[in-house]
Amino acid sequence: MNIDSKTEKSLELKIFIFLTVFLAPILSAILVSALGFTIWFSQILSGPPGAG
């Protein structure tokens, strides 16, 4: 195993940790927030469900 292989594995581990610890939770929180905002805004425009 040469130095390039070791640095490549280290870089892959750092990227994996970044994706799983930081990026995935942030993206899921943004996605849930966007869905909640969309539902909230649609209820402002059309009223709550069953208010026909």
Biopython code that builds the backbone (N, CA, C, O; Angstrom):
import numpy as np
from Bio.PDB.StructureBuilder import StructureBuilder

atoms = [
    (1, "MET", "N", (0.850, -1.167, 0.000)),
    (1, "MET", "CA", (0.000, 0.000, 0.000)),
    (1, "MET", "C", (0.900, 1.236, 0.000)),
    (1, "MET", "O", (1.694, 1.440, 0.918)),
    (2, "ASN", "N", (0.763, 2.046, -1.032)),
    (2, "ASN", "CA", (1.622, 3.219, -1.109)),
    (2, "ASN", "C", (0.943, 4.443, -0.502)),
    (2, "ASN", "O", (-0.189, 4.367, -0.023)),
    (3, "ILE", "N", (1.641, 5.556, -0.528)),
    (3, "ILE", "CA", (1.152, 6.779, 0.121)),
    (3, "ILE", "C", (-0.097, 7.304, -0.564)),
    (3, "ILE", "O", (-1.012, 7.777, 0.111)),
    (4, "ASP", "N", (-0.158, 7.232, -1.887)),
    (4, "ASP", "CA", (-1.328, 7.728, -2.604)),
    (4, "ASP", "C", (-2.584, 6.952, -2.211)),
    (4, "ASP", "O", (-3.658, 7.537, -2.071)),
    (5, "SER", "N", (-2.454, 5.667, -2.038)),
    (5, "SER", "CA", (-3.598, 4.847, -1.641)),
    (5, "SER", "C", (-4.059, 5.206, -0.225)),
    (5, "SER", "O", (-5.258, 5.252, 0.051)),
    (6, "LYS", "N", (-3.104, 5.458, 0.660)),
    (6, "LYS", "CA", (-3.453, 5.839, 2.032)),
    (6, "LYS", "C", (-4.147, 7.193, 2.061)),
    (6, "LYS", "O", (-5.144, 7.359, 2.765)),
    (7, "THR", "N", (-3.640, 8.156, 1.312)),
    (7, "THR", "CA", (-4.271, 9.481, 1.303)),
    (7, "THR", "C", (-5.637, 9.435, 0.646)),
    (7, "THR", "O", (-6.551, 10.160, 1.041)),
    (8, "GLU", "N", (-5.774, 8.579, -0.360)),
    (8, "GLU", "CA", (-7.074, 8.439, -1.012)),
    (8, "GLU", "C", (-8.102, 7.829, -0.055)),
    (8, "GLU", "O", (-9.245, 8.283, -0.004)),
    (9, "LYS", "N", (-7.708, 6.822, 0.690)),
    (9, "LYS", "CA", (-8.619, 6.212, 1.666)),
    (9, "LYS", "C", (-8.968, 7.203, 2.775)),
    (9, "LYS", "O", (-10.109, 7.246, 3.236)),
    (10, "SER", "N", (-7.993, 7.992, 3.199)),
    (10, "SER", "CA", (-8.249, 9.001, 4.220)),
    (10, "SER", "C", (-9.232, 10.044, 3.708)),
    (10, "SER", "O", (-10.136, 10.464, 4.430)),
    (11, "LEU", "N", (-9.053, 10.455, 2.474)),
    (11, "LEU", "CA", (-9.968, 11.427, 1.873)),
    (11, "LEU", "C", (-11.370, 10.838, 1.743)),
    (11, "LEU", "O", (-12.357, 11.521, 2.017)),
    (12, "GLU", "N", (-11.461, 9.593, 1.334)),
    (12, "GLU", "CA", (-12.767, 8.942, 1.219)),
    (12, "GLU", "C", (-13.462, 8.860, 2.578)),
    (12, "GLU", "O", (-14.671, 9.074, 2.667)),
    (13, "LEU", "N", (-12.715, 8.556, 3.626)),
    (13, "LEU", "CA", (-13.289, 8.486, 4.966)),
    (13, "LEU", "C", (-13.786, 9.861, 5.417)),
    (13, "LEU", "O", (-14.862, 9.971, 6.005)),
    (14, "LYS", "N", (-13.009, 10.901, 5.146)),
    (14, "LYS", "CA", (-13.425, 12.258, 5.520)),
    (14, "LYS", "C", (-14.680, 12.665, 4.766)),
    (14, "LYS", "O", (-15.578, 13.274, 5.347)),
    (15, "ILE", "N", (-14.757, 12.341, 3.492)),
    (15, "ILE", "CA", (-15.947, 12.673, 2.703)),
    (15, "ILE", "C", (-17.157, 11.898, 3.216)),
    (15, "ILE", "O", (-18.247, 12.459, 3.324)),
    (16, "PHE", "N", (-16.979, 10.620, 3.531)),
    (16, "PHE", "CA", (-18.074, 9.808, 4.054)),
    (16, "PHE", "C", (-18.598, 10.373, 5.372)),
    (16, "PHE", "O", (-19.808, 10.474, 5.572)),
    (17, "ILE", "N", (-17.683, 10.741, 6.269)),
    (17, "ILE", "CA", (-18.096, 11.303, 7.555)),
    (17, "ILE", "C", (-18.823, 12.619, 7.344)),
    (17, "ILE", "O", (-19.834, 12.877, 7.997)),
    (18, "PHE", "N", (-18.323, 13.458, 6.441)),
    (18, "PHE", "CA", (-18.986, 14.724, 6.150)),
    (18, "PHE", "C", (-20.399, 14.494, 5.626)),
    (18, "PHE", "O", (-21.335, 15.177, 6.040)),
    (19, "LEU", "N", (-20.553, 13.534, 4.719)),
    (19, "LEU", "CA", (-21.868, 13.262, 4.144)),
    (19, "LEU", "C", (-22.839, 12.724, 5.184)),
    (19, "LEU", "O", (-23.994, 13.148, 5.233)),
    (20, "THR", "N", (-22.385, 11.801, 6.011)),
    (20, "THR", "CA", (-23.302, 11.164, 6.957)),
    (20, "THR", "C", (-23.565, 11.996, 8.201)),
    (20, "THR", "O", (-24.666, 11.938, 8.749)),
    (21, "VAL", "N", (-22.589, 12.768, 8.662)),
    (21, "VAL", "CA", (-22.752, 13.514, 9.900)),
    (21, "VAL", "C", (-23.333, 14.900, 9.649)),
    (21, "VAL", "O", (-24.126, 15.390, 10.452)),
    (22, "PHE", "N", (-22.950, 15.536, 8.550)),
    (22, "PHE", "CA", (-23.371, 16.913, 8.313)),
    (22, "PHE", "C", (-24.393, 17.051, 7.196)),
    (22, "PHE", "O", (-25.473, 17.603, 7.410)),
    (23, "LEU", "N", (-24.071, 16.565, 6.025)),
    (23, "LEU", "CA", (-24.893, 16.865, 4.858)),
    (23, "LEU", "C", (-26.251, 16.167, 4.890)),
    (23, "LEU", "O", (-27.261, 16.807, 4.599)),
    (24, "ALA", "N", (-26.312, 14.902, 5.228)),
    (24, "ALA", "CA", (-27.591, 14.176, 5.235)),
    (24, "ALA", "C", (-28.576, 14.761, 6.253)),
    (24, "ALA", "O", (-29.737, 14.970, 5.898)),
    (25, "PRO", "N", (-28.172, 15.036, 7.502)),
    (25, "PRO", "CA", (-29.135, 15.640, 8.431)),
    (25, "PRO", "C", (-29.579, 17.040, 8.014)),
    (25, "PRO", "O", (-30.747, 17.397, 8.173)),
    (26, "ILE", "N", (-28.660, 17.822, 7.486)),
    (26, "ILE", "CA", (-29.028, 19.175, 7.046)),
    (26, "ILE", "C", (-30.008, 19.111, 5.889)),
    (26, "ILE", "O", (-31.005, 19.833, 5.881)),
    (27, "LEU", "N", (-29.737, 18.255, 4.912)),
    (27, "LEU", "CA", (-30.646, 18.134, 3.766)),
    (27, "LEU", "C", (-32.002, 17.591, 4.178)),
    (27, "LEU", "O", (-33.021, 18.039, 3.653)),
    (28, "SER", "N", (-32.046, 16.645, 5.098)),
    (28, "SER", "CA", (-33.340, 16.110, 5.526)),
    (28, "SER", "C", (-34.122, 17.153, 6.314)),
    (28, "SER", "O", (-35.344, 17.227, 6.187)),
    (29, "ALA", "N", (-33.444, 17.958, 7.124)),
    (29, "ALA", "CA", (-34.143, 19.030, 7.840)),
    (29, "ALA", "C", (-34.693, 20.068, 6.869)),
    (29, "ALA", "O", (-35.806, 20.560, 7.053)),
    (30, "ILE", "N", (-33.927, 20.401, 5.846)),
    (30, "ILE", "CA", (-34.402, 21.349, 4.830)),
    (30, "ILE", "C", (-35.596, 20.763, 4.082)),
    (30, "ILE", "O", (-36.563, 21.474, 3.811)),
    (31, "LEU", "N", (-35.541, 19.492, 3.751)),
    (31, "LEU", "CA", (-36.639, 18.848, 3.026)),
    (31, "LEU", "C", (-37.914, 18.828, 3.860)),
    (31, "LEU", "O", (-38.990, 19.135, 3.346)),
    (32, "VAL", "N", (-37.813, 18.472, 5.136)),
    (32, "VAL", "CA", (-38.982, 18.439, 6.012)),
    (32, "VAL", "C", (-39.532, 19.849, 6.210)),
    (32, "VAL", "O", (-40.747, 20.048, 6.219)),
    (33, "SER", "N", (-38.646, 20.819, 6.368)),
    (33, "SER", "CA", (-39.091, 22.208, 6.524)),
    (33, "SER", "C", (-39.798, 22.708, 5.276)),
    (33, "SER", "O", (-40.816, 23.393, 5.372)),
    (34, "ALA", "N", (-39.271, 22.373, 4.110)),
    (34, "ALA", "CA", (-39.902, 22.793, 2.861)),
    (34, "ALA", "C", (-41.277, 22.152, 2.700)),
    (34, "ALA", "O", (-42.216, 22.810, 2.251)),
    (35, "LEU", "N", (-41.405, 20.891, 3.058)),
    (35, "LEU", "CA", (-42.705, 20.233, 2.974)),
    (35, "LEU", "C", (-43.697, 20.868, 3.941)),
    (35, "LEU", "O", (-44.849, 21.104, 3.575)),
    (36, "GLY", "N", (-43.271, 21.146, 5.157)),
    (36, "GLY", "CA", (-44.140, 21.801, 6.127)),
    (36, "GLY", "C", (-44.560, 23.184, 5.671)),
    (36, "GLY", "O", (-45.719, 23.566, 5.826)),
    (37, "PHE", "N", (-43.625, 23.939, 5.109)),
    (37, "PHE", "CA", (-43.959, 25.267, 4.604)),
    (37, "PHE", "C", (-44.948, 25.181, 3.455)),
    (37, "PHE", "O", (-45.879, 25.982, 3.374)),
    (38, "THR", "N", (-44.755, 24.221, 2.572)),
    (38, "THR", "CA", (-45.663, 24.056, 1.441)),
    (38, "THR", "C", (-47.076, 23.732, 1.911)),
    (38, "THR", "O", (-48.042, 24.302, 1.404)),
    (39, "ILE", "N", (-47.205, 22.835, 2.860)),
    (39, "ILE", "CA", (-48.524, 22.482, 3.393)),
    (39, "ILE", "C", (-49.143, 23.677, 4.109)),
    (39, "ILE", "O", (-50.329, 23.957, 3.935)),
    (40, "TRP", "N", (-48.355, 24.379, 4.905)),
    (40, "TRP", "CA", (-48.851, 25.557, 5.618)),
    (40, "TRP", "C", (-49.342, 26.619, 4.643)),
    (40, "TRP", "O", (-50.417, 27.188, 4.830)),
    (41, "PHE", "N", (-48.557, 26.886, 3.604)),
    (41, "PHE", "CA", (-48.928, 27.929, 2.642)),
    (41, "PHE", "C", (-50.150, 27.515, 1.828)),
    (41, "PHE", "O", (-51.000, 28.349, 1.518)),
    (42, "SER", "N", (-50.244, 26.230, 1.480)),
    (42, "SER", "CA", (-51.418, 25.778, 0.727)),
    (42, "SER", "C", (-52.689, 25.885, 1.579)),
    (42, "SER", "O", (-53.769, 26.146, 1.049)),
    (43, "GLN", "N", (-52.561, 25.685, 2.899)),
    (43, "GLN", "CA", (-53.712, 25.827, 3.767)),
    (43, "GLN", "C", (-54.091, 27.301, 3.952)),
    (43, "GLN", "O", (-55.260, 27.606, 4.190)),
    (44, "ILE", "N", (-53.146, 28.197, 3.848)),
    (44, "ILE", "CA", (-53.484, 29.617, 3.875)),
    (44, "ILE", "C", (-54.338, 29.974, 2.657)),
    (44, "ILE", "O", (-55.313, 30.719, 2.762)),
    (45, "LEU", "N", (-53.955, 29.430, 1.504)),
    (45, "LEU", "CA", (-54.658, 29.765, 0.266)),
    (45, "LEU", "C", (-56.000, 29.064, 0.151)),
    (45, "LEU", "O", (-56.971, 29.671, -0.300)),
    (46, "SER", "N", (-56.077, 27.809, 0.546)),
    (46, "SER", "CA", (-57.300, 27.042, 0.288)),
    (46, "SER", "C", (-58.069, 26.679, 1.557)),
    (46, "SER", "O", (-59.143, 26.085, 1.461)),
    (47, "GLY", "N", (-57.569, 27.009, 2.715)),
    (47, "GLY", "CA", (-58.252, 26.659, 3.944)),
    (47, "GLY", "C", (-57.841, 25.291, 4.427)),
    (47, "GLY", "O", (-57.243, 24.521, 3.675)),
    (48, "PRO", "N", (-58.154, 24.974, 5.679)),
    (48, "PRO", "CA", (-57.747, 23.666, 6.218)),
    (48, "PRO", "C", (-58.541, 22.543, 5.558)),
    (48, "PRO", "O", (-59.578, 22.791, 4.944)),
    (49, "PRO", "N", (-58.059, 21.318, 5.684)),
    (49, "PRO", "CA", (-58.765, 20.191, 5.096)),
    (49, "PRO", "C", (-60.159, 20.034, 5.688)),
    (49, "PRO", "O", (-60.342, 20.176, 6.897)),
    (50, "GLY", "N", (-61.124, 19.748, 4.855)),
    (50, "GLY", "CA", (-62.492, 19.520, 5.312)),
    (50, "GLY", "C", (-63.274, 20.796, 5.530)),
    (50, "GLY", "O", (-64.374, 20.748, 6.080)),
    (51, "ALA", "N", (-62.742, 21.941, 5.116)),
    (51, "ALA", "CA", (-63.442, 23.215, 5.325)),
    (51, "ALA", "C", (-64.238, 23.593, 4.076)),
    (51, "ALA", "O", (-64.477, 24.773, 3.819)),
    (52, "GLY", "N", (-64.644, 22.590, 3.308)),
    (52, "GLY", "CA", (-65.304, 22.788, 2.033)),
    (52, "GLY", "C", (-66.604, 23.485, 2.148)),
    (52, "GLY", "O", (-67.272, 23.717, 1.141)),
]
sb = StructureBuilder()
sb.init_structure("model")
sb.init_model(0)
sb.init_chain("A")
sb.init_seg("    ")
for serial, (resi, resn, name, xyz) in enumerate(atoms, 1):
    if name == "N":
        sb.init_residue(resn, " ", resi, " ")
    sb.init_atom(name, np.array(xyz, "f"), 0.0, 1.0, " ", f" {name:<3s}", serial, name[0])
structure = sb.get_structure()
